[in-house]
Amino acid sequence: MMIAEINKISYWNEYAKWYKLWREHNNYHEPIKSFLLKFTKPCTKVLDIGAGDGILSFPLIENECNVTALEPSQSMQSYLLENARKNKVSISLDSRRFEELDSHEISKFDLALACNSLHLTEYGIECSLNKIFDSKIKNVFLVTEKIFSIEKFQGLYPEYALYFSYSYLCESSFAYHCPKELFAHWKCKYKRKLFKWEKIKLLSMATFERKHLWLKDYAVVNIFYWRRRE
């Protein structure tokens, strides 16, 4: 997929159904949930930046945190509200982009949470972190597959202690119900029709397991948690 496209809300409005398909067939977020819940307590005010369908918001709500889901994609918002109804919980939804928030608004929360979202902003991951740290928010929980300079932030923001960091290899596979669905997904990624040879290659890469066609994939997931020193 093109970098210029993936940063657009219009891309995620179209791609949301494929994100949902991916989410429904893997346990990518389970370790993240476990760590996140260790660092939160009831009544924590959380800003979930790029909340998606609420995969991390809802466990926090169940833990009696006060969560605001920042999600600008209308399609993702629909999944978020659908999941809220299924979970029979209410959630505060902010449909603005991260770029539209100012530091004062961020500072009103106890914890800024961002899971694979900051690199999708106009700022990029490092400038987005600058904005979050400049707000003086108490806690920052970041999940990313991207590489950036940790040392740089330790020098710029000595008032923040890197309390926890962890990296691990995680399965990030896609499962399809039929070849037609497989081709439709990659047509969406490429923004064009697939050539015959591309379809053949995709089928050769897929394995059939548990009544699905799987494209196996793995990702290195990095988790960082900063606390602001009093």
N, C-alpha and C positions, 0 to 999 in steps of 0.2 A: 504494500500500500504506500502511496506517496505521502511524504511528511507534510506537505502543504495541505493535503486533504484531511489527514487524521486530526489536525488541529482545529478543524471547523465544526461548528455545532451541526451543520447540515449533514456532515459525514456521520456523526453519531446518531442523528435522527434516523438515518437509513440503516446504519450498522447495528443498532440496538437489538434487533431480533437475533442477530448472530452472536452478540455478546450474551444474550439470554440463553441461547443454545449451548454455548461454551460453559456458562455458569452451571447449567443443569446437569452437566456430565463430568464434572471434576470437583476435587476437594481443595482447590488452589488456596482458598481463603481460610481454611480451618486452622492452620498454625498461626496465622495472623490474628484471628479472633482470640485464640488462647493467650497470646502475648498481650494483646490490647486490653483484655479484661483484667489482666494482672496489674495494669497501670492506671486503672480507673476505679472510681468508687461511686456509690449512689450520689446523685445531685451534681455530678460533674457536668459542666456546660461544655458541650462538644460541638465544634464546627467540622462537619464531614465534607471536605473539599472534593468535589467530583464524586458525589455519593453513589452515582449509578442507580442500581435498583435497590439500594439499601442493604447490601450484603453485610456491611459492618455497622450500619446505623442501628439495625434492629436488635442485635445482641446487646448493644450498649443501652438501648431503651429498656430491654428486659432486665438489665442490671441497674435500672432506675436512674440512668443518666438523662440529662436534658439535651437532646440532639437537634441541631439544625442541619438539614441536608442541603448543601449547595450543589445544585444540578441544573445547568442551563439547557440541556437537551430535552425537548418536549417528549420524545419517545421514551427516554430513560425516566422522565418524571412519571409517565403513565405506568411503567413497570413498578416504580417506587410506590406509587399510590395503590396499585393493585396488590402489592405485597403487604402494604399497611393494612388493607382491608382483610387479607388472608390471616395476618397475624393479630388482627383486632386491636391495633394500637394506633395512636395518633402521632403524627410526626410533623415537625415544622419544616416546610419546604421553602427554600429561597432559590428562585429561578434565575438569578443573576450569574454572570460570569465572575470568576475570581478576580479578574482585572477591574471589576466595578466596585469591589470592596475597598474601603480605606483602612488604614492601620487602626484607627479608633474603633471601628466595628469589630475587627478581629480581636482586639484587646479585651472585649467584653466577655470572651469565652475563656474557659479554663484550659482547654486542650484543642489544638489544631490537628486534625487528622487528615492525611492525604495518602491515598493508596493508588499508585500508578496514575496520578492525575496532574502533578505539577509540570511535567515535561510537555503537557498538551496545551499549556497556557502560552500567551504571547511572550511572556517573560522567559520561559524555559525554567528548568528545575532550580538552578542556582539563584536567579533573580527572584523567583517566587519564594524561596527560602529567606532571602534577604528581607522581603516584604513581611513575612511572618515573624521573623526575629525582631525586626524594627518595631513591630507592634507591642513588644514586651509581654506577649502572652506567656503564661506560666509554663505550659507544657506543649511539646511538639512531637507527634508520632508520625513518622514517614515510612512508607513502603514504596520501594522502587526497584525496577530492574535496570535502571540507568546508573552509569558510573559518574561520580562527581567528586570534587575535592572536599573531603571532610576537614582536612587540616586548615583549609582556607576559612571555614566558618568558625573553627575553634579560635583562630586568630582575630577574626572580625568581631566575634561575639563571646568574649571571655566570661560574660555573665551567665552563659548557658553551659551546663555540664552535660556531656554525652553520657547519659546514665546507662544506656543499653544499646548494643548493636549486635546484629546476628544475620548471617547469610546462610542460605541453604538452597539445594537443588530441588525444584518442585516440578511435578508433572503439570503441563499446561496444554493438554490434548483436546482436540475437537472430535466430537462423535456425531455422525450423520445417520439419518434414518434410511437414506437411499442415495444412489449416485446423483440423481437430479438435485438433491439438496446440497450435496458436495459441490457440484458445478455452480449452482446459484450463489453459494457463499463466495467462491473465488471470482466469480463474475463481478460481485459487489466490491471485492477487494481491489480488483484490477480496473474497475470502472469501464469494462468493455466485454464483449463476447469472448469466450475462450476458443483458442484454436484446437483442432482435433488432437494434435500432439500433446497439448497441455492437459486435456482430459485424460488421455492415455497415461501420461506421467502421474497425474493425481491418483488415478485408480491403482497404478503400480505401487504407489507409496502407501496406500491405505491397507489396513488389516481389518478382517471381519471378526469381531468379538462381541459377545453379549447382544446379539441382534442389531449391531450398529457397525458402520464403517468408521474406523478410527484413523485419524492422522495424528500420530504420536508426536508430542513436542515437550520440551523441558525448558525451564527457565531458572536462572539464578535470582532468587528473591532476597533483597536486602531490607532489613528493618532497623530503623534508628529511632531512639527515644531521647529527647533532650528535656532537661528541667532547668528552669531559670533559678539561679541562686538568689536567695533572699537578701 
